């Protein structure tokens, strides 16, 4: 069976086999199991070898999925109106504490996808998806936000997306560690909690004069492109130098920080970085994660640099080349916390930590010393690097609490 790749590998359903069962103190009817480095609380009748689906925390289940499986806490939304579940109306999978025990993913039997008119036997262990047979199963949960009135909807951009591509997927380490050869060298960096920015000195369409357009009409060869600095959030290109869009972007965080690199990037260079700290209005970019930056200021930390030719073909600088480039230009780079062969890496030594308090050299100080860092990114260099993320379970609990308040995620709002 052909199953499409999920839109977001970090927030999808994956077919898994139960590998372990852990008794929970003070709990008679439930036990725990570890899946992809996280913990699910399951019924005591769950057995090693059982096959089912796992959903990470902050995944949003579809309405049809919740109805079919009677998961809604409010029974009137379930197919069986007499049966109450444990999922709230927003259908979020949450990182929670149950009688003092952590639950940061959801495990459910494979038959739960029966409403999609598909035989569960066709799904192999390791298969990931968010849509089956045309039925939505899940997606990433995001706080509802109103679309910005100053966001362009359909205006043609000067820059083609291939010349300022989005950052490659950084997938779950616990799920995809097999992608890296055990003998390969890896570099492990701190996963900073801010908002992503991409900055390029790249090819854009040149604004032609009326005479140039006439000459072109009569077959005269006109140079129609030029190089310019262009900025983008994770999903949206912000072209502040486009005179046709000047009114849309009087000011934005991504452009403001990206402009700090003007004059520093060679042509065809694309920089991917994390912006930390505050907006100009002195609002934290990510709640509770100020990184000891002065209110109203922001700092930029590079985690990737790529070179793109005029056909849109890309290759990456190695991590050490990124560090060398940033050092030579005075740009900050994400902190390295470990390097060595993949086979020698013990991921649990590097999550659920506050790196500043752990004494890690070059790492940043969180505004609140009781918080943990988001986790780490594991990198294996190549023409296109393999990038895997290991997020802290304790961080997931904090993230859930922030989303519970309805705080809008600055990055997710940039559609």
Secondary structure, DSSP 8 states (H G I E B T S, - for coil): ------S-TTSSEEEEE----EE-TT-SSEEEEEETTEEEEEETT--TT-EEEEEETTEEE-HHHHHHTT-BSSGGGSSSTT---SB-TT-B---EEETTEEE-EEEEEGGGGGGGS--GGG--TT-EESEETTEE-EEE--------TTS-SS---SS-GGGS------EEHHHHGGGS-TTSEEEEEE---SEEEEEEEEEEE----HHHHHHHHTT-----EEEEEEEE-SS-EE-TT-GGGTTT-S--HHHHHHGGGTTTS-TTEEEEEEEEEB-TTS-BSSTT--TT--TT-EEEEEEEEEEE-TT--EEE--HHHHHHHHHHHT-EE--EEEEEEGGG--GGGSSS--TTTTT-TT----SSTT----EEEEEE-SSS-EEEEEE-HHHHHHHHHHHHTT---TTTT--
